[in-house]
Amino acid sequence: MSEINPDQEQDDTNAKGVYIIVLIISTLLFTIGHLLHADYPMWSVFVKELSFAGFIALILIGTIERFTRNRHEKAANRLVKRINNDLFHAIYERYIPPKVLSEVEKALMGSNVYRENHEVNYTIDNLDDSEKLGGLPCDRHVKCSIVAMYNLKNITDHSVKHDIELNLERPIDPEWEVHCKITEVEIDGQALASEDIAEQTSLTPAQIKFSHTVTLKPREVVPVITKATLIKRKLDQEVWSSRLPSDGIKLIVTVPARDLDVRAHAHHHEELKRLLGTGVSTTWELGFGMFPHQSVVFWWSPKQPLACPKD
């Protein structure tokens, strides 16, 4: 949104004043001409012609001014785009293709919300007897308990609506879907009812999708916590990405049984830093800004080879 120039505002005020004066004079001349019609017909015609000239001048000036202003605004917009491109060229001494600048604008400048203090906790554990399903190789699967928390910030000066989303991968074996679900969602300290979570959860061929719309006040910061469970294989991987710009991400992976090796990598120009590892829990952090759809991928494998399935 462009700011109002005080000089331009003053010029517009002065122009409106002139238009009003011309309109008043033209109206007075027309009235005088009408009054002179009976006694001074020639003067009446002359005065009326002057008033008509004033009215026509107002119409022409208004039309031309509007046309000129629209043309100048279009020219100014073209100039701004050119200046933006030239600015990148001047700063970085290189030409940035318009398609690349367009993606930057959509990914960053087009976003009204921002994610802060993003932390993801994964606990990868073996299935217990109550979770085992008949006929399925449970010893080759693990249960992932996921807790994600972050602060959602409105970076604009007006209220915005935003869809809080969580997308989970559906298991390869559909029988396991009974254990794959979003279990808890807390927004600004308020927990959603389980019925609302179920109503706002849908399935696609590849994902379990949750979406909840919130309205954020100008500059408002809202904490969000989501909890979910997944069934994965003992030799598997997970990708955690964001649709929002953020100030980084912290990943904590816990393996209570200590029977898995876990590694992680960031799809980012900076390296994912490993902070600590206790044998049970490992923490990584990417303390750099992230564009939408940049991600952290982590994978795990058994420390001991899996036994071949029996016939």
Secondary structure, DSSP 8 states (H G I E B T S, - for coil): -----HHHHHHHHHHHHHHHHHHHHHHHHHHHHHHHTTT-HHHHHHHHHHHHHHHHHHHHHHHHHHHHHHHHHHHHHHHHHHHHHHHHHHHHSS---HHHHHHHIIIIIT--EEEEEEEEEEEEEE--GGG--TTS-GGGEEEEEEEEEEEEEE-SSS-EEEEEEEEEE--SSGGGGGG-EEEEEEETTEE--HHHHHHTEEE-SSEEEEEEEEEE-TT-EEEEEEEEEEEEESSEEEEEE-SS-BS-EEEEEE-TT--EEEEEEEESSS--EEEEE-SSEEEEEE-S-B-TT-EEEEEEEESS-------
